[in-house]
Every structure is written in C-alpha cells, then in structure tokens.
Amino acid sequence: MAGFTELLLQGMSIVLRAENLRFLLKGVGVTLELSLEVILISFLLGVALGILRYARVPVLATMAATYVEAMRNSPMLLLILAAHFALRLTAWNSGVAGMSLYTSAVLAEVVRGGLNSIDRGQWEAARAQGFRYVQILWHVVLPQALRRMIPPIVSQFITVVKDTAYVWLIGVDELTGRAKIIMGAHAEAVIALFFTIAVVYFIVNYVLSAMARSLERRYWARSF
C-alpha cells in the first residue's frame, strides 16, 4: 500500500506540472466538444427514429427498425473504425459519425418506450378535442413522455462522454489520448494519470446527472 501511495504521489507531481495540466485541460475541452456534438446529433436523429417506429407507418417503421437493430448490435468502436478507414472520413468526423450512429439507435428505443408508456386514452381525449395526429404527438404525448425519458436519456449521454475515449485510437487527442501521450514520456506517472482521468470523468458526469435530476424535478413540479 505504501508503495502504491508513493507511486501515486510521484506521478501526481508530474501530472500537476503547469505544462501537463494545460495539455490535459485542452483534452477535456476536446472531450466535451466531441460529446456535445454527438449528443445533439444523436438526440435529434434518435427522436426522429423513435417517432417513426412508434407511428407504425409500415415502410418507414421497418426502415427505422432495421437501422436501430443494425446499429445497436454493432460495436461502437467498429462503427468508428469503419467510418475512418472505409469511408475515409477525418478522425474527428469518424468519431462523431460512429458514436452518433450507435447512440441515436439506443435513444430511438428510449423514445419509443417513452411514447408507448403514455396511455392511449390521451390520444382519444385529444382527438375528441379536435386535435390532429401531429398536434397530439407534439403537444400532448411528447411532453408527458419526455419526463419519463429523462433518466435513460441522461444515462446514455453519460455513456457518450465516457465513450469519447475510443477516438484516441484514430488520432483525436481528447483527454485519454493526451494522457497516453504524457504516459509515453513519463511511464512512472501511469497510475496518477489514470486516477486523474477517472476523477475528471466522474466530475463531468456527476454534474450532468445533477442537472438531469434538477430538470426532472422541475418537469414533475409543473405536472401538479
């Protein structure tokens, strides 16, 4: 135990050097930027796919279901590598494309499940008031479903932040990639660097979870 503590303290003295901290902080910025881009694209695409599957328009629902099942059952890393080496996209675009394809499929199922959880009586009541299909979906069903979808959606967003670690394999210098570069120059700092990465991911995801809990409480408060 004493040896581990000594290695950790020795490594932290390297990690906390001004030049290394600046280098890692830039990596955090890259991680957050990549995560935000993937989250926005995945959310929009996932909502669209989830609605298509829920609406049960035969051709469109079948196409959406095929996409969702194909992406959900493919390793995310494989999608990233395929985008980079098969489609010849840049490292950044490959990461965004591969992660968005996978995440949107997962979110589509979350959206479909949320919509299915709303009682069909809501549709009948809205139709009785003269609402059209799109109006019912947008003004009645989606707002109610959203409250129920917040926890699983945020859980998937947290997964996105963590999964950005994959893109260093194709040359994107996000947090993990930059830590690997420092490890190459300072092997004695490996433990400290892994500890630092874990702490950063924990802080980012904890803040995201806290924001989601606050948003969820606000939504539920409005419903009473």
C-alpha positions as CSV (number, residue, x, y, z in Angstrom):
1,M,0.0,0.0,0.0
2,A,2.8,2.4,0.9
3,G,4.5,1.6,-2.5
4,F,1.2,2.4,-4.3
5,T,0.8,5.7,-2.5
6,E,4.4,6.7,-3.2
7,L,3.9,5.9,-6.9
8,L,0.7,7.9,-7.0
9,L,2.2,10.9,-5.3
10,Q,5.3,10.8,-7.5
11,G,3.1,10.6,-10.6
12,M,0.8,13.5,-9.4
13,S,3.9,15.7,-9.1
14,I,4.3,15.1,-12.8
15,V,0.6,15.5,-13.7
16,L,0.4,18.8,-11.8
17,R,3.2,20.4,-13.7
18,A,1.8,23.5,-15.4
19,E,2.6,22.3,-19.0
20,N,1.0,18.9,-18.4
21,L,-2.1,20.4,-16.7
22,R,-2.6,22.8,-19.7
23,F,-2.2,19.8,-22.0
24,L,-4.8,17.7,-20.2
25,L,-7.2,20.6,-19.9
26,K,-7.2,21.1,-23.6
27,G,-8.0,17.4,-23.9
28,V,-11.0,17.9,-21.5
29,G,-12.2,20.7,-23.8
30,V,-11.9,18.3,-26.9
31,T,-13.8,15.6,-25.0
32,L,-16.7,18.0,-24.1
33,E,-16.9,19.4,-27.6
34,L,-17.0,16.0,-29.1
35,S,-19.6,14.8,-26.6
36,L,-21.8,17.8,-27.2
37,E,-21.7,17.3,-31.0
38,V,-22.5,13.6,-30.7
39,I,-25.3,14.3,-28.1
40,L,-27.0,16.9,-30.3
41,I,-26.9,14.8,-33.5
42,S,-27.9,11.6,-31.7
43,F,-30.8,13.2,-29.9
44,L,-32.3,14.7,-33.0
45,L,-31.8,11.5,-35.0
46,G,-32.9,9.3,-32.1
47,V,-36.2,11.2,-31.6
48,A,-37.0,11.1,-35.3
49,L,-36.3,7.3,-35.4
50,G,-38.3,6.7,-32.2
51,I,-41.3,8.5,-33.5
52,L,-41.1,6.7,-36.8
53,R,-41.1,3.3,-35.0
54,Y,-43.9,4.4,-32.7
55,A,-46.1,5.8,-35.6
56,R,-46.0,2.4,-37.2
57,V,-46.1,3.7,-40.8
58,P,-45.2,0.3,-42.4
59,V,-42.4,1.2,-44.7
60,L,-40.8,3.9,-42.6
61,A,-41.2,1.9,-39.4
62,T,-39.5,-1.1,-41.0
63,M,-36.6,1.1,-42.2
64,A,-36.2,2.7,-38.8
65,A,-36.3,-0.7,-37.1
66,T,-33.7,-2.1,-39.4
67,Y,-31.4,0.8,-38.7
68,V,-31.9,0.6,-35.0
69,E,-31.3,-3.1,-34.7
70,A,-28.2,-2.9,-37.0
71,M,-26.6,-0.1,-35.1
72,R,-27.5,-1.3,-31.6
73,N,-26.0,-4.7,-32.3
74,S,-22.7,-3.4,-33.8
75,P,-19.7,-2.4,-31.6
76,M,-19.3,1.3,-31.4
77,L,-15.6,1.0,-32.0
78,L,-16.3,-0.9,-35.2
79,L,-18.5,1.9,-36.5
80,I,-15.8,4.5,-35.7
81,L,-13.1,2.5,-37.4
82,A,-15.4,1.8,-40.4
83,A,-16.1,5.5,-40.8
84,H,-12.4,6.3,-40.7
85,F,-10.9,3.6,-42.8
86,A,-13.8,2.5,-45.1
87,L,-15.4,5.9,-45.7
88,R,-12.2,7.9,-45.4
89,L,-13.6,10.5,-43.1
90,T,-11.3,12.6,-40.9
91,A,-10.5,11.4,-37.4
92,W,-12.9,13.9,-35.8
93,N,-15.8,13.2,-38.3
94,S,-15.3,9.5,-37.9
95,G,-15.6,9.7,-34.2
96,V,-18.8,11.9,-34.5
97,A,-20.3,9.6,-37.1
98,G,-19.6,6.3,-35.4
99,M,-20.7,7.4,-32.0
100,S,-23.8,9.2,-33.4
101,L,-24.9,6.2,-35.4
102,Y,-24.8,3.9,-32.3
103,T,-26.1,6.4,-29.8
104,S,-29.1,7.5,-32.0
105,A,-30.2,3.9,-32.2
106,V,-30.1,3.5,-28.4
107,L,-32.0,6.8,-28.0
108,A,-34.6,5.7,-30.6
109,E,-35.6,2.8,-28.4
110,V,-35.7,5.1,-25.3
111,V,-38.0,7.5,-27.2
112,R,-40.2,4.7,-28.5
113,G,-40.5,3.2,-25.0
114,G,-41.4,6.6,-23.6
115,L,-44.1,7.2,-26.1
116,N,-45.5,3.7,-25.6
117,S,-45.8,4.3,-21.9
118,I,-48.4,7.1,-22.5
119,D,-51.9,5.7,-22.1
120,R,-53.9,5.5,-25.4
121,G,-56.7,7.4,-23.6
122,Q,-54.6,10.5,-24.1
123,W,-54.9,10.1,-27.8
124,E,-58.6,9.5,-27.7
125,A,-59.2,12.5,-25.4
126,A,-57.1,14.8,-27.7
127,R,-58.9,13.6,-30.8
128,A,-62.2,14.3,-29.1
129,Q,-61.0,17.9,-28.7
130,G,-60.3,18.1,-32.5
131,F,-56.5,17.8,-32.4
132,R,-54.7,16.3,-35.4
133,Y,-52.2,13.5,-35.2
134,V,-49.1,15.7,-35.3
135,Q,-50.7,18.1,-32.8
136,I,-51.4,15.3,-30.4
137,L,-47.9,13.9,-30.7
138,W,-46.2,17.3,-30.2
139,H,-48.5,19.0,-27.6
140,V,-49.9,16.1,-25.6
141,V,-47.9,12.8,-25.9
142,L,-44.2,14.0,-26.2
143,P,-44.3,16.4,-23.2
144,Q,-45.6,13.7,-21.0
145,A,-43.2,11.1,-22.4
146,L,-40.2,13.4,-22.0
147,R,-40.5,13.4,-18.2
148,R,-40.2,9.6,-18.2
149,M,-37.4,9.6,-20.7
150,I,-35.1,12.0,-18.9
151,P,-33.3,9.4,-16.7
152,P,-32.4,6.9,-19.5
153,I,-31.6,9.7,-21.9
154,V,-29.2,11.3,-19.5
155,S,-27.7,7.8,-18.7
156,Q,-26.9,7.4,-22.4
157,F,-25.4,10.9,-22.6
158,I,-23.1,10.0,-19.7
159,T,-22.1,6.9,-21.7
160,V,-21.3,9.2,-24.6
161,V,-18.9,11.3,-22.5
162,K,-17.1,8.1,-21.4
163,D,-17.1,6.6,-24.8
164,T,-15.2,9.5,-26.3
165,A,-12.1,7.7,-25.0
166,Y,-12.4,5.4,-28.1
167,V,-11.5,8.2,-30.6
168,W,-7.9,8.5,-29.5
169,L,-7.3,5.2,-31.4
170,I,-7.9,7.1,-34.7
171,G,-5.9,10.1,-33.7
172,V,-8.2,12.5,-31.8
173,D,-6.3,14.0,-28.9
174,E,-9.1,14.1,-26.3
175,L,-8.5,13.6,-22.6
176,T,-7.5,9.9,-22.8
177,G,-5.4,10.4,-25.9
178,R,-3.4,13.3,-24.3
179,A,-2.9,11.3,-21.1
180,K,-1.5,8.5,-23.2
181,I,1.0,10.9,-24.8
182,I,2.1,12.0,-21.3
183,M,2.4,8.3,-20.3
184,G,4.8,7.8,-23.2
185,A,7.1,10.4,-21.8
186,H,6.6,9.6,-18.1
187,A,5.9,5.9,-17.5
188,E,6.2,6.5,-13.8
189,A,3.0,8.7,-13.9
190,V,0.7,6.0,-15.3
191,I,-1.2,5.4,-12.1
192,A,-1.6,9.2,-11.4
193,L,-2.8,9.8,-15.0
194,F,-5.4,7.1,-14.8
195,F,-6.5,8.4,-11.5
196,T,-6.7,11.9,-12.9
197,I,-8.7,10.8,-15.9
198,A,-11.2,8.9,-13.7
199,V,-11.7,12.0,-11.5
200,V,-12.3,14.2,-14.5
201,Y,-14.9,11.8,-16.0
202,F,-16.6,11.5,-12.6
203,I,-16.9,15.3,-12.1
204,V,-18.2,15.8,-15.6
205,N,-20.8,13.0,-15.4
206,Y,-21.8,13.9,-11.8
207,V,-22.6,17.5,-12.9
208,L,-24.5,16.1,-15.9
209,S,-26.5,13.8,-13.6
210,A,-27.2,16.6,-11.1
211,M,-28.5,18.8,-13.9
212,A,-30.8,16.0,-15.1
213,R,-32.2,15.5,-11.6
214,S,-32.9,19.2,-11.3
215,L,-34.6,19.2,-14.7
216,E,-36.7,16.1,-13.9
217,R,-37.9,17.7,-10.6
218,R,-38.8,20.8,-12.5
219,Y,-40.9,18.9,-15.0
220,W,-42.7,16.8,-12.3
221,A,-43.4,20.0,-10.3
222,R,-45.1,21.5,-13.4
223,S,-47.3,18.5,-13.8
224,F,-49.1,19.0,-10.4
